[in-house]
Amino acid sequence: MADSELTVTAAAVLTAEDEQSTGLRRTGRFTLIARRFARRPSAVVGLVLLVLLVVFAFVGPRIAQWGYDEPDFLALAQAPSAEHWFGTTTGGSDVFALVARGLGRSLAIGILSSVAITVIAAIIGTTIAFFEGWVERVGMWVLDMLLVIPSFLLIAMIVRSSSGANGWIWLTFGITVFGWIGYARVLRTLTLSLRELDYVHAARYMGVRSFTIIRRHLIPNLGSVLIIQTVLGVVAAVNSETALSFLGLGIKAPDTSLGTILQAGQSVILTAPWVLIAPSVALVLLTFSVQLIGDGLRDAIDPNSRSGGRA
Amino acid sequence: MGRFLLRRGANYVAMLFVAVSATYLLASVFMDPRSNYLSRNPRPPMDSINASLTAANINDEDPLLLRYWRWLTDIVLHWNWGLSPDQEPVASAVATRIGASTQLVTLATVLAIVIGVAIGVYTAIRQYKWQDRVLGGFATFFLVIPTAVLALFVVIAAIYINEALGFRLFYVTGLHSYEGDNPWLWLLDLAQHLILPTIVLTIIGAVSYHLTQRTYLLDTMKADYVRTARAKGLPLHLAIRKHALRTSLIPTAVNVAFSIATVFTGAVITETIFAINGLGRYFVTTIVNNDINGATCIAAFAGVCTLVGALLADLVVAWLDPRIRIS
């Protein structure tokens, strides 16, 4: 980590010299990352797309002429029109309103569970590595044991019993509870070299409390990894949400999510394809934009990446 | 070697026992088979509900630990995995579904590995050239697209092609529909059913092999021994083929070993969309029917597959990697 810091500042000084021959201007770490990020067209496109989607999820329900839970019984399975912008389902629900609402749900579930997964994985992964000895051995055994049964099956079991207005909270809970294990193993491997750093040893011998060391020295050192993981984790969480809801095990009516709309669209694939197309486009834009942002961040933070040109 | 395998095997059996027991308890707490009967109209009498639940050992009025003990002893002593709420034995139901899943997933797994690794090597050698950018863009797109969306659009495309051709080239549901004796027609029929789900599964698998193989090969191409090989005059393609490729295939081989396990457990979404009666689709059925014993049986089978994959991975690494010796 210390090496990469040096590279970044050295590179920063170089660009600063290039740009302003009048005098040295110091470039902060975040300015540099932002600049490297902005230089990648794909990353910027991803960010713009995501902002548009978030705006759509917030503004959509307010400008739609119909609510997602008020079916128009005079327009069943209608093609897109001035009244129903994305058409209606066989039950008469307005697809525009459904997609706006479902996008909000998918975003909320994706972001909440991804952040929670990162927090849990960071704490447990670093703790297991920090204490070494039997804590590490037992901890790794438990982590491996938890990975034996595919997590998708376990999430489906506990989410099945929940429905109604709080169903999405249960789904977020399920994705989080069974989603952090693999990440924790990765972070534990990364911590193995961090725990040998001189200042960690020094802190230990000075009698700093273990959890203070973990919080102050180990977790911040993993900062960039954690940020990238959180962003890319949103894609994974949205995908599992979609899969579960599509199978009818996740979010159920009256609430809706993009996966639930897809499930409704599956049966009318030929007669009313718009029910399928609108949520599919929203989903693909959502996951693709987040992935582009994640890739862009990874290259912007990684000082060795040459993908975007110099510095 | 034998002792290493034995120790690993014993450890894995212990893990499997704890994991499957935990799954059984979790399923018992969260799934409610009684609700199957309560929602029936007319509702059967309480005594009869209780009798059916007790017969399948899923009555929530019995203490949880007692049910767990009965379930465990039945498996250990009689290899009996219990009954579904409809009083059907779950083990035979699982066994018949494994065949369908295997037919579906085997070809797709092989294709995904071959195509994915080939593209991975191709793009790693051309890092940041246009071929790498274009293929990488496609891979990112297919990596993040939800399986359900991909499969449904493949179905739409197939239906349009069928309509344009005027006859049924692709079948979008099931695995078989031919009922004659001619083996060639039977095979053709199977191919017509298999091609769409195979396309979906191959795309999903190939992009992840592509991206990981590219990363691994790029990592080894920067290694000192490859630079040495180049410095002593070896052309780039020879240096990559003789020195870099072999080490970079080790992590991929580990992934392959793990993915063999998934051949038997199938693909939940793909099976649901293409109406193939594999293990994945059966799992959804057990969850919807509150079938505690069935869901646990599938989870246990999936766990066995994972651990067999892990054991295979250990062997593959020992065989391929000259730096690791187990004895």
Interface residues (C-beta under 8 A of the other chain):
Chain A: S42 W141 D144 M145 L146 L147 V148 I149 P150 F152 L153 L154 A156 M157 I158 R160 S161 V235 V238 N239 T242 A243 F246 L247 G248 L249 G259 L262 G265 Q266 I269 L270 P273 L276 S280 L283 V284 T287 F288 V290 Q291 L292 D295 R306 S307
Chain B: M15 L16 V18 A19 V20 T23 L26 A27 F30 M31 D32 Y128 G137 T140 F141 L143 V144 I145 P146 T147 A148 V149 L152 F153 V155 I156 I159 T265 V268 I269 T272 I273 F283 V284 I287 V288 N290 A295 I298 A299 A302 G303 T306 L307
